[in-house]
Amino acid sequence: MRGSWVVLGCAVVTMMLGVGAASAASYPTQYAGAQRLTAGKVKSIDGTYCGKFSAKWLPVTNYYGDGYVTYARQAANLAKMARAISGGRAKLYRRQAAALLKRVKLEGPACEQPNGARKLTATNLRVTGAVTCGRTSTRSWQWLAGTASGAYFTSYKQAVLNAKAAARLAKGSTRTTRLREATSIAATARVAQKACNGLGAEPATPAAPVRLALKGAVGLALTSANSSTSGPGSNLDAVAADGAVSDAVTTGSLSVRKFLISPTGITYLILHYPMSLGGDTGDARCIIVAVDRESGVPSCVDDRLTSTWWGGAHDTDVVQFDDSGAVYYAGQDATGPTVLRRFDGTQHRDLVTDYARMSDFLVKGDGTVFVTGSTTTSYHGWLRRIAPDGSLHSIEIYESTFLKEFPDGNVYYGTRGNAVAVRRVISATGTVDPVDWIGDARTGARFDGMEPCGYYYCTAITMPFMRTFSGKVYAATSSGNGFSHLVRMYPDVERITTTAITKLSIGKAVLNHLFLSGLNADGHYVTTIYDTSDGTERTLIDPAQETELYHLCYSAGGAQLLFDGLRFSDNRYVFGYVDVNTGAVRVTRAYETKWDDFQAFA
């Protein structure tokens, strides 16, 4: 349960790309030229957003809501920003611009494909007679009839959905034509699918069951999260107290995309694709796996999903829990729909099904679920509440920028709809507080957002929230300039100006202290400990030992704050810890390869 605020896990450095305001004129420089695109002019192809500008489909960044800017235009904006300044920030802008231009070449061909097309490897495309079959799932029986254009495959089932979506946006004879097209494609699919159903299966059970060695480790580190692994072992390392690493998988093979160490110590692994766990699991293939720390034995949470959703918001856990121990997660079912699923250990129940693009969700202890996103057919945004009995309730007709349960038990969220504000849903009634928590004081908001938060009124959260033992909530917010500053958001709202860090990168709350790291006024990375009780601050890592931290993880057993980062003196990637009681800092290891993720056991 994300609302439980258990002090474990890690803070992660993230970069705020920004989320926009209501009009094109208000877009920050990086997103200059962004345009509003209506339904039918935006599509998603195998993870690439594409927008239709004039008659051409181009890869785009979703700025917020229905605002989009092409990669090429965003790269030009960043290059212009780099020319206007110097130093490290200019280099960063140039690197970002180059990366975007590279993505134009890599992802541009995807935008030429129909909505819902998938890029498949040669082994997942077959031609039998005159029928093209594609396997969009690694489950051996999931061969679908469709059409192929190069490596991109569009199933007939998806083509029917596309035609129906086009019909809903059309009128008169055009609508009739699209509906007839859908009927025709469906008839073709029924005949062609018979040929694909006859394709054989691949044996996939490993010789030995998968086992992991997690006992004794202080944490887990993920390498190469964006590329799948093959062969024995995994891309998940067990990290010892002195920073020594070893493959977490001792027998079998796992390719891990994301993971989460839960408050109970169970580790949840999100795999790149469904894989067999061997042993007595037969030919079942799992994409979400739960691992007991003591035994190292994995169990299958879900063998029906073919892909998973792992979150877009900075504070979203890919797997969440309610007080009964039920597990919540999202992904695409083998039959096609996008789902938000609840698993109580014996039964699966889908809470959101199909035609939904989720950007965030939050699970409360009683099983109430809040979910925000948009409808894929109309592109209308929403924030909704799913009651424990499964009933659905609308909260707003706009997509939220974040969701978080605060110490008062209410759910707070950022909105950019009819106003820019932070609002809260009163848990006792399930309704929105009529008075904005943060917003424009001239319209009656409890706290004015401009002075502490800047233009976005604290709706642009750039890293996970931090809650102290005394119940104060802090967040890093952005005003659109690419940097973050510290704001207390509960029980009152105030910008924290006493800290030596002027541009916050990462932070972690331990008891009533905040461990903070970022740039000081001179542009050097420093790490400090900030006492929220009296506002005093002490430097832990000064510019003489300058280190840019990437992750901060609290290990309660050793009363240590574990970190990894780049040490400037020798340009080495290092691992170390801070003694929470004394503030002493020790670096224990240097590595050649950095971690994509690092989390600590409680």
C-alpha positions as CSV (number, residue, x, y, z in Angstrom):
1,M,0.0,0.0,0.0
2,R,1.6,3.2,-1.1
3,G,-0.3,5.2,1.5
4,S,1.4,3.4,4.4
5,W,4.5,5.5,4.2
6,V,6.8,2.8,5.6
7,V,10.4,4.1,5.9
8,L,12.3,1.8,3.5
9,G,13.2,1.5,-0.1
10,C,15.0,4.3,-2.0
11,A,14.7,7.7,-3.4
12,V,15.6,7.8,-7.0
13,V,17.0,10.7,-9.1
14,T,14.6,11.6,-11.8
15,M,14.5,14.4,-14.4
16,M,11.3,16.5,-14.6
17,L,10.5,16.8,-18.3
18,G,7.6,19.0,-17.3
19,V,3.9,18.9,-17.6
20,G,2.2,21.7,-19.3
21,A,-0.3,24.4,-18.6
22,A,-3.5,25.1,-20.5
23,S,-2.4,27.2,-23.4
24,A,0.4,26.9,-25.9
25,A,1.7,30.3,-25.0
26,S,2.5,29.1,-21.5
27,Y,4.7,26.2,-22.6
28,P,8.3,26.4,-21.2
29,T,11.1,26.9,-23.7
30,Q,11.8,23.1,-24.0
31,Y,8.3,22.5,-25.3
32,A,7.9,25.6,-27.5
33,G,5.9,24.7,-30.5
34,A,3.7,22.2,-28.7
35,Q,0.3,21.8,-30.2
36,R,-3.0,20.5,-29.0
37,L,-4.0,17.3,-30.9
38,T,-7.6,16.1,-31.0
39,A,-8.8,12.5,-30.8
40,G,-7.8,10.6,-34.0
41,K,-4.5,12.6,-34.3
42,V,-2.6,10.8,-31.6
43,K,-1.7,7.1,-31.4
44,S,0.7,4.8,-29.6
45,I,2.8,2.3,-31.5
46,D,4.7,-0.2,-29.4
47,G,5.5,2.4,-26.8
48,T,6.1,5.3,-29.1
49,Y,3.6,8.3,-29.0
50,C,2.9,9.6,-32.5
51,G,1.1,12.8,-33.5
52,K,-0.4,13.8,-36.8
53,F,0.9,17.2,-38.0
54,S,-0.6,18.2,-41.3
55,A,-0.6,14.9,-43.2
56,K,2.4,13.3,-41.5
57,W,2.7,11.1,-38.4
58,L,5.7,12.0,-36.2
59,P,7.1,10.8,-32.9
60,V,6.1,13.2,-30.1
61,T,6.4,14.0,-26.4
62,N,3.1,14.1,-24.5
63,Y,3.6,17.4,-22.7
64,Y,0.4,17.2,-20.7
65,G,-3.2,16.3,-21.5
66,D,-3.6,16.9,-25.3
67,G,-0.5,19.0,-25.8
68,Y,2.3,17.4,-27.9
69,V,5.6,18.5,-29.3
70,T,7.6,16.5,-31.9
71,Y,11.0,15.1,-30.9
72,A,12.7,17.1,-33.6
73,R,11.2,20.4,-32.4
74,Q,12.0,19.6,-28.8
75,A,15.6,18.8,-29.8
76,A,15.9,22.2,-31.6
77,N,14.5,23.9,-28.5
78,L,17.1,22.2,-26.2
79,A,19.9,23.1,-28.6
80,K,18.8,26.7,-28.5
81,M,18.7,26.6,-24.7
82,A,22.2,25.1,-24.7
83,R,23.5,28.0,-26.8
84,A,22.2,30.5,-24.4
85,I,24.1,29.2,-21.4
86,S,27.4,27.4,-20.6
87,G,28.8,24.8,-18.3
88,G,27.3,21.5,-17.2
89,R,23.7,22.4,-17.9
90,A,24.5,23.3,-21.5
91,K,26.2,20.0,-21.9
92,L,23.1,18.2,-20.5
93,Y,20.8,20.0,-22.9
94,R,23.0,19.1,-25.9
95,R,23.0,15.4,-24.8
96,Q,19.3,15.5,-24.5
97,A,18.9,17.0,-27.9
98,A,21.2,14.4,-29.5
99,A,19.3,11.6,-27.8
100,L,16.0,13.0,-29.1
101,L,17.3,13.2,-32.7
102,K,18.5,9.6,-32.4
103,R,15.0,8.6,-31.2
104,V,13.6,10.3,-34.3
105,K,15.5,7.9,-36.5
106,L,14.7,4.8,-34.4
107,E,11.0,5.5,-33.7
108,G,10.0,7.5,-36.8
109,P,9.2,4.3,-38.8
110,A,6.8,3.2,-36.0
111,C,4.6,6.3,-36.6
112,E,3.9,5.1,-40.1
113,Q,2.1,2.1,-38.8
114,P,-1.5,1.7,-37.8
115,N,-2.5,2.3,-34.2
116,G,-1.7,-0.7,-32.0
117,A,1.0,-2.2,-34.3
118,R,3.7,-4.2,-32.6
119,K,7.4,-4.5,-33.6
120,L,8.2,-8.2,-33.6
121,T,11.4,-10.2,-34.1
122,A,11.6,-12.6,-37.0
123,T,10.9,-15.6,-34.7
124,N,7.6,-14.1,-33.8
125,L,6.4,-13.6,-37.4
126,R,5.3,-16.5,-39.6
127,V,3.6,-16.9,-42.9
128,T,1.4,-19.9,-43.4
129,G,-0.1,-20.1,-46.9
130,A,-1.4,-16.6,-47.6
131,V,-1.9,-15.7,-43.9
132,T,0.6,-13.7,-41.8
133,C,0.7,-14.7,-38.1
134,G,2.3,-12.7,-35.3
135,R,3.1,-13.7,-31.8
136,T,2.7,-10.6,-29.6
137,S,3.0,-12.7,-26.5
138,T,5.7,-15.2,-25.6
139,R,3.0,-17.6,-24.6
140,S,3.3,-20.2,-27.3
141,W,-0.4,-20.3,-28.3
142,Q,-0.8,-16.6,-28.8
143,W,-0.4,-16.5,-32.6
144,L,-2.8,-13.9,-34.2
145,A,-3.7,-13.4,-37.8
146,G,-3.0,-9.9,-39.2
147,T,-0.8,-8.0,-41.6
148,A,2.9,-7.1,-41.5
149,S,4.9,-4.1,-42.7
150,G,8.6,-4.8,-42.2
151,A,9.0,-5.8,-38.6
152,Y,5.7,-4.2,-37.5
153,F,2.7,-6.4,-37.1
154,T,-1.0,-5.4,-36.8
155,S,-3.5,-8.1,-35.8
156,Y,-6.8,-8.2,-37.5
157,K,-8.3,-7.8,-34.0
158,Q,-6.5,-4.5,-33.6
159,A,-7.5,-3.4,-37.1
160,V,-11.2,-4.0,-36.2
161,L,-10.7,-1.8,-33.1
162,N,-9.1,0.9,-35.2
163,A,-11.9,0.9,-37.7
164,K,-14.5,1.2,-35.0
165,A,-12.6,4.0,-33.3
166,A,-12.5,5.9,-36.6
167,A,-16.2,5.4,-37.0
168,R,-16.9,6.9,-33.6
169,L,-15.1,10.1,-34.8
170,A,-16.8,10.2,-38.2
171,K,-20.3,11.2,-39.4
172,G,-22.6,10.3,-42.2
173,S,-21.4,8.2,-45.0
174,T,-17.8,8.1,-43.7
175,R,-19.0,6.6,-40.5
176,T,-21.0,3.9,-42.4
177,T,-17.9,3.1,-44.5
178,R,-15.7,2.7,-41.4
179,L,-18.3,0.4,-39.8
180,R,-18.5,-1.7,-42.9
181,E,-14.7,-1.9,-43.0
182,A,-14.7,-3.2,-39.4
183,T,-17.2,-5.9,-40.3
184,S,-15.2,-6.9,-43.3
185,I,-11.9,-7.1,-41.4
186,A,-13.7,-9.2,-38.7
187,A,-14.9,-11.7,-41.3
188,T,-11.4,-12.0,-42.7
189,A,-10.0,-12.5,-39.3
190,R,-12.3,-15.4,-38.5
191,V,-11.1,-17.3,-41.6
192,A,-7.4,-16.4,-41.3
193,Q,-7.1,-17.1,-37.6
194,K,-7.7,-20.8,-38.3
195,A,-4.4,-21.0,-40.0
196,C,-2.6,-19.3,-37.1
197,N,-4.2,-21.6,-34.6
198,G,-2.4,-24.5,-36.1
199,L,1.1,-23.2,-35.4
200,G,3.1,-25.3,-33.0
201,A,4.2,-24.5,-29.5
202,E,7.7,-24.2,-28.1
203,P,8.9,-26.2,-25.1
204,A,10.1,-23.8,-22.5
205,T,10.5,-25.3,-19.1
206,P,14.1,-24.9,-17.8
207,A,15.9,-28.0,-16.6
208,A,16.2,-26.6,-13.1
209,P,13.7,-24.5,-11.1
210,V,14.6,-20.8,-10.6
211,R,16.0,-20.0,-7.2
212,L,17.4,-16.8,-5.8
213,A,19.8,-16.0,-2.9
214,L,18.5,-12.9,-1.1
215,K,19.1,-13.8,2.5
216,G,21.9,-11.8,4.0
217,A,21.8,-9.1,1.4
218,V,21.2,-5.5,2.4
219,G,19.6,-4.7,-0.9
220,L,19.1,-5.5,-4.6
221,A,20.5,-3.7,-7.6
222,L,19.2,-3.9,-11.2
223,T,21.5,-3.6,-14.2
224,S,20.5,-3.2,-17.9
225,A,16.8,-2.7,-17.0
226,N,16.0,-1.6,-20.6
227,S,17.4,-4.7,-22.3
228,S,16.4,-8.3,-21.7
229,T,18.9,-10.9,-20.7
230,S,19.3,-14.5,-22.0
231,G,21.1,-17.6,-20.7
232,P,21.6,-18.6,-17.0
233,G,21.5,-16.0,-14.3
234,S,19.9,-12.6,-14.3
235,N,20.4,-8.8,-14.4
236,L,19.5,-8.6,-10.7
237,D,22.4,-8.4,-8.2
238,A,22.3,-9.1,-4.4
239,V,24.3,-6.3,-2.6
240,A,26.1,-7.2,0.6
241,A,26.8,-4.7,3.4
242,D,30.3,-4.0,2.1
243,G,29.0,-3.3,-1.4
244,A,30.0,-6.7,-2.8
245,V,27.6,-7.9,-5.5
246,S,26.6,-11.3,-6.7
247,D,23.9,-12.6,-9.1
248,A,20.7,-12.8,-7.2
249,V,19.6,-15.8,-9.3
250,T,21.6,-19.0,-8.4
251,T,19.8,-21.5,-10.7
252,G,17.7,-20.9,-13.8
253,S,17.3,-17.6,-15.6
254,L,15.2,-14.4,-15.1
255,S,15.2,-11.2,-17.1
256,V,14.1,-8.4,-14.8
257,R,12.7,-5.0,-15.9
258,K,11.7,-3.6,-12.5
259,F,11.4,-4.8,-9.0
260,L,9.9,-3.7,-5.6
261,I,10.9,-4.7,-2.1
262,S,7.6,-4.7,-0.2
263,P,7.2,-3.6,3.5
264,T,6.9,-7.3,4.4
265,G,10.2,-8.1,2.8
266,I,8.7,-10.0,-0.2
267,T,10.4,-9.0,-3.4
268,Y,8.2,-8.5,-6.5
269,L,10.0,-8.9,-9.9
270,I,8.5,-7.5,-13.1
271,L,10.0,-9.4,-15.9
272,H,10.6,-8.3,-19.5
273,Y,8.4,-11.0,-20.8
274,P,6.6,-14.1,-19.4
275,M,9.1,-16.7,-18.3
276,S,8.9,-20.2,-16.9
277,L,10.0,-20.7,-13.3
278,G,10.6,-24.4,-13.8
279,G,10.1,-27.0,-11.1
280,D,6.4,-27.9,-10.6
281,T,5.1,-24.8,-12.4
282,G,4.8,-26.8,-15.6
283,D,4.6,-24.7,-18.8
284,A,3.0,-21.6,-17.0
285,R,4.9,-18.4,-17.9
286,C,4.9,-15.6,-15.4
287,I,5.6,-11.9,-15.9
288,I,5.1,-10.9,-12.2
289,V,7.0,-13.0,-9.6
290,A,7.0,-12.9,-5.8
291,V,10.2,-14.0,-4.1
292,D,10.5,-15.0,-0.4
293,R,13.7,-13.5,1.0
294,E,14.4,-16.4,3.4
295,S,13.9,-19.3,1.0
296,G,14.6,-17.6,-2.3
297,V,11.8,-19.6,-3.9
298,P,9.8,-17.6,-6.5
299,S,6.0,-17.9,-6.9
300,C,3.9,-16.8,-9.8
301,V,1.7,-13.8,-9.2
302,D,0.3,-13.7,-12.7
303,D,0.7,-15.9,-15.7
304,R,-2.0,-14.2,-17.8
305,L,-0.4,-10.8,-18.5
306,T,1.8,-10.5,-21.6
307,S,3.2,-7.0,-20.7
308,T,3.2,-4.8,-17.7
309,W,2.7,-1.2,-16.9
310,W,5.4,0.1,-14.6
311,G,4.3,3.7,-13.9
312,G,4.9,7.1,-15.2
313,A,4.6,9.2,-12.1
314,H,7.6,9.6,-9.9
315,D,6.0,8.2,-6.8
316,T,4.2,5.2,-8.3
317,D,5.0,1.7,-7.0
318,V,4.5,-0.8,-9.8
319,V,3.0,-3.2,-7.3
320,Q,0.8,-1.9,-4.4
321,F,-1.0,-3.6,-1.5
322,D,-4.0,-3.2,0.7
323,D,-4.3,-4.0,4.4
324,S,-5.5,-7.6,3.7
325,G,-2.3,-8.3,1.7
326,A,-3.9,-8.3,-1.7
327,V,-1.6,-7.3,-4.5
328,Y,-2.5,-4.7,-7.2
329,Y,-0.7,-4.2,-10.6
330,A,-1.4,-3.2,-14.2
331,G,-0.6,-4.6,-17.6
332,Q,-2.0,-6.1,-20.8
333,D,-3.9,-9.3,-20.6
334,A,-3.1,-12.2,-23.0
335,T,-6.5,-11.6,-24.6
336,G,-5.8,-8.0,-25.4
337,P,-7.3,-5.6,-22.8
338,T,-5.3,-3.3,-20.6
339,V,-6.2,-4.1,-17.0
340,L,-5.6,-3.0,-13.4
341,R,-5.7,-6.3,-11.5
342,R,-6.1,-7.4,-7.9
343,F,-4.7,-10.7,-6.7
344,D,-5.6,-11.9,-3.2
345,G,-3.4,-15.0,-3.3
346,T,-6.0,-17.2,-4.9
347,Q,-8.2,-15.1,-7.2
348,H,-7.6,-12.4,-9.8
349,R,-10.1,-9.6,-10.3
350,D,-9.8,-6.9,-12.9
351,L,-10.7,-3.4,-11.8
352,V,-9.9,-1.5,-15.1
353,T,-10.4,-3.2,-18.4
354,D,-9.5,-2.0,-21.9
355,Y,-9.7,1.4,-23.7
356,A,-7.8,2.9,-20.7
357,R,-4.3,4.5,-20.6
358,M,-3.3,4.7,-17.0
359,S,-0.7,7.2,-15.8
360,D,-1.0,6.6,-12.1
361,F,-2.9,4.6,-9.5
362,L,-3.0,4.5,-5.7
363,V,-4.3,1.8,-3.4
364,K,-5.6,2.6,0.1
365,G,-5.6,0.2,3.0
366,D,-9.3,-0.6,2.8
367,G,-9.0,-1.6,-0.9
368,T,-10.2,1.6,-2.4
369,V,-8.3,2.4,-5.6
370,F,-7.7,5.7,-7.3
371,V,-6.7,5.7,-10.9
372,T,-6.0,8.5,-13.4
373,G,-5.4,8.4,-17.1
374,S,-7.4,8.8,-20.3
375,T,-9.7,6.8,-22.6
376,T,-7.8,5.6,-25.6
377,T,-10.7,6.0,-28.0
378,S,-11.6,9.6,-27.1
379,Y,-8.4,10.8,-25.3
380,H,-10.6,12.3,-22.6
381,G,-8.7,12.5,-19.3
382,W,-10.1,11.4,-15.9
383,L,-9.5,10.7,-12.2
384,R,-11.7,7.9,-10.9
385,R,-12.3,6.0,-7.6
386,I,-12.9,2.3,-7.5
387,A,-14.7,1.3,-4.3
388,P,-13.9,-2.1,-2.6
389,D,-17.1,-3.5,-4.0
390,G,-15.8,-2.8,-7.5
391,S,-18.1,0.1,-8.3
392,L,-16.6,3.0,-10.3
393,H,-17.0,6.7,-9.4
394,S,-15.9,9.8,-11.3
395,I,-13.9,12.4,-9.4
396,E,-12.6,14.7,-12.2
397,I,-12.8,14.8,-16.0
398,Y,-9.1,15.7,-16.1
399,E,-5.9,13.6,-15.7
400,S,-4.0,14.1,-12.5
401,T,-0.3,14.9,-12.2
402,F,0.2,12.9,-9.0
403,L,-1.8,10.9,-6.4
404,K,-0.7,10.5,-2.8
405,E,-2.3,9.6,0.5
406,F,-1.3,12.2,3.2
407,P,-1.2,11.6,7.0
408,D,-4.8,12.7,7.4
409,G,-5.9,9.7,5.4
410,N,-7.1,11.8,2.5
411,V,-5.9,11.4,-1.1
412,Y,-4.2,14.5,-2.6
413,Y,-3.8,15.0,-6.3
414,G,-2.5,17.6,-8.8
415,T,-4.8,18.9,-11.5
416,R,-4.4,21.1,-14.6
417,G,-8.0,21.0,-15.7
418,N,-10.3,23.9,-15.0
419,A,-7.6,25.3,-12.7
420,V,-4.0,24.6,-11.7
421,A,-4.3,23.3,-8.1
422,V,-3.6,20.6,-5.6
423,R,-6.9,19.1,-4.3
424,R,-7.9,16.3,-2.0
425,V,-10.5,13.6,-1.8
426,I,-12.0,13.3,1.6
427,S,-11.9,9.6,2.4
428,A,-14.9,9.7,4.7
429,T,-17.2,10.8,2.0
430,G,-15.3,9.9,-1.2
431,T,-15.9,13.5,-2.5
432,V,-13.5,16.3,-3.4
433,D,-12.9,19.0,-0.8
434,P,-14.6,22.1,-2.3
435,V,-11.7,24.3,-1.2
436,D,-8.4,23.7,-3.1
437,W,-5.5,22.7,-0.8
438,I,-3.0,24.6,-2.9
439,G,-4.0,27.0,-5.7
440,D,-4.9,30.6,-6.3
441,A,-5.6,32.4,-3.0
442,R,-7.7,34.9,-4.9
443,T,-10.2,32.1,-5.7
444,G,-10.3,30.8,-2.1
445,A,-7.5,28.1,-2.0
446,R,-6.3,27.3,1.5
447,F,-2.7,27.9,0.6
448,D,-1.6,30.2,-2.3
449,G,0.7,28.2,-4.6
450,M,2.7,30.9,-6.4
451,E,5.2,31.9,-3.7
452,P,6.2,28.5,-2.4
453,C,5.7,26.5,-5.6
454,G,6.0,28.8,-8.6
455,Y,3.9,28.7,-11.7
456,Y,2.7,25.1,-11.4
457,Y,1.3,25.5,-7.9
458,C,3.1,22.3,-6.6
459,T,1.4,20.1,-9.2
460,A,4.8,19.3,-10.8
461,I,6.3,16.8,-8.4
462,T,9.8,15.7,-9.5
463,M,10.7,12.9,-7.0
464,P,9.0,10.8,-4.4
465,F,7.3,12.5,-1.5
466,M,9.1,12.5,1.9
467,R,7.1,12.0,5.2
468,T,8.7,12.5,8.6
469,F,7.9,10.6,11.8
470,S,6.0,13.7,13.1
471,G,3.7,13.6,10.0
472,K,5.1,16.4,7.9
473,V,5.1,15.9,4.1
474,Y,7.8,17.3,1.8
475,A,8.1,17.3,-1.9
476,A,10.4,18.5,-4.7
477,T,8.5,20.6,-7.1
478,S,9.4,22.3,-10.4
479,S,8.5,25.6,-11.8
480,G,9.3,24.5,-15.4
481,N,13.0,25.5,-15.4
482,G,14.3,21.9,-15.1
483,F,15.3,22.2,-11.5
484,S,13.5,21.3,-8.3
485,H,13.1,23.0,-4.9
486,L,11.9,21.7,-1.5
487,V,8.4,22.5,-0.3
488,R,6.5,21.4,2.8
489,M,3.1,20.4,1.5
490,Y,1.5,19.2,4.8
491,P,0.2,20.1,7.4
492,D,0.9,23.6,5.9
493,V,2.6,24.8,2.8
494,E,5.9,26.5,2.8
495,R,9.0,26.7,0.5
496,I,12.1,25.6,2.4
497,T,14.8,28.3,1.8
498,T,17.1,27.5,4.7
499,T,18.8,24.5,3.1
500,A,22.1,24.8,1.4
501,I,20.8,22.9,-1.6
502,T,19.3,25.3,-4.2
503,K,18.6,22.6,-6.9
504,L,17.4,19.4,-5.3
505,S,18.2,16.1,-7.0
506,I,17.3,13.4,-4.4
507,G,16.0,13.1,-0.9
508,K,15.0,10.6,1.8
509,A,13.1,11.1,5.1
510,V,14.4,9.2,8.1
511,L,12.5,9.9,11.4
512,N,12.3,13.7,11.5
513,H,15.3,14.3,9.3
514,L,15.6,14.8,5.6
515,F,18.8,13.5,3.8
516,L,19.1,15.8,0.8
517,S,21.5,15.9,-2.2
518,G,21.8,18.3,-5.1
519,L,23.5,21.4,-6.3
520,N,24.5,24.3,-4.0
521,A,24.6,28.0,-5.0
522,D,28.1,27.5,-6.6
523,G,26.9,24.6,-8.8
524,H,28.6,21.8,-6.8
525,Y,26.9,18.6,-5.6
526,V,26.6,18.4,-1.8
527,T,24.7,16.1,0.5
528,T,23.2,17.4,3.8
529,I,21.0,16.3,6.7
530,Y,18.1,18.7,7.4
531,D,16.3,18.7,10.8
532,T,12.6,19.4,10.1
533,S,12.0,20.1,13.8
534,D,14.2,23.2,14.0
535,G,15.4,23.9,10.4
536,T,19.0,23.3,11.1
537,E,21.2,21.6,8.5
538,R,24.6,19.8,8.5
539,T,26.8,19.0,5.5
540,L,27.6,15.3,5.1
541,I,29.4,15.3,1.7
542,D,30.9,18.7,0.8
543,P,32.3,20.0,-2.5
544,A,35.8,18.7,-1.6
545,Q,34.3,15.1,-1.8
546,E,31.8,16.0,-4.5
547,T,29.6,13.1,-5.4
548,E,26.4,13.1,-7.5
549,L,24.0,10.7,-5.8
550,Y,21.7,8.5,-7.8
551,H,19.8,6.4,-5.2
552,L,19.3,6.8,-1.4
553,C,18.0,3.8,0.5
554,Y,17.4,3.4,4.2
555,S,18.4,0.2,5.9
556,A,16.8,0.2,9.4
557,G,18.7,-2.9,10.5
558,G,22.1,-1.2,10.3
559,A,20.7,2.3,10.8
560,Q,22.4,3.2,7.6
561,L,21.5,5.3,4.5
562,L,22.9,3.4,1.5
563,F,23.8,5.3,-1.6
564,D,25.4,5.0,-5.1
565,G,26.7,7.8,-7.2
566,L,29.5,9.5,-9.3
567,R,32.6,10.6,-7.3
568,F,34.1,13.6,-9.1
569,S,37.7,13.3,-7.8
570,D,38.4,10.1,-9.8
571,N,35.3,10.0,-12.0
572,R,34.3,6.6,-10.5
573,Y,30.9,5.1,-9.8
574,V,30.8,4.3,-6.1
575,F,28.8,2.7,-3.3
576,G,28.7,3.8,0.3
577,Y,26.7,4.5,3.3
578,V,25.9,7.2,5.9
579,D,25.6,6.3,9.6
580,V,22.3,7.8,10.5
581,N,23.3,8.2,14.2
582,T,26.6,9.9,13.7
583,G,26.4,11.3,10.2
584,A,29.7,9.6,9.2
585,V,30.1,8.8,5.5
586,R,32.0,5.9,4.2
587,V,32.6,4.8,0.5
588,T,33.2,1.0,0.3
589,R,33.2,0.1,-3.3
590,A,33.8,1.4,-6.8
591,Y,32.1,-0.3,-9.8
592,E,32.5,-0.2,-13.6
593,T,28.8,-0.4,-14.4
594,K,26.1,1.8,-12.8
595,W,22.8,0.4,-11.5
596,D,19.5,1.3,-13.1
597,D,17.8,0.8,-9.7
598,F,18.8,0.1,-6.2
599,Q,16.6,-0.8,-3.2
600,A,17.3,-1.8,0.4
601,F,15.7,-4.4,2.6
602,A,14.1,-3.0,5.8
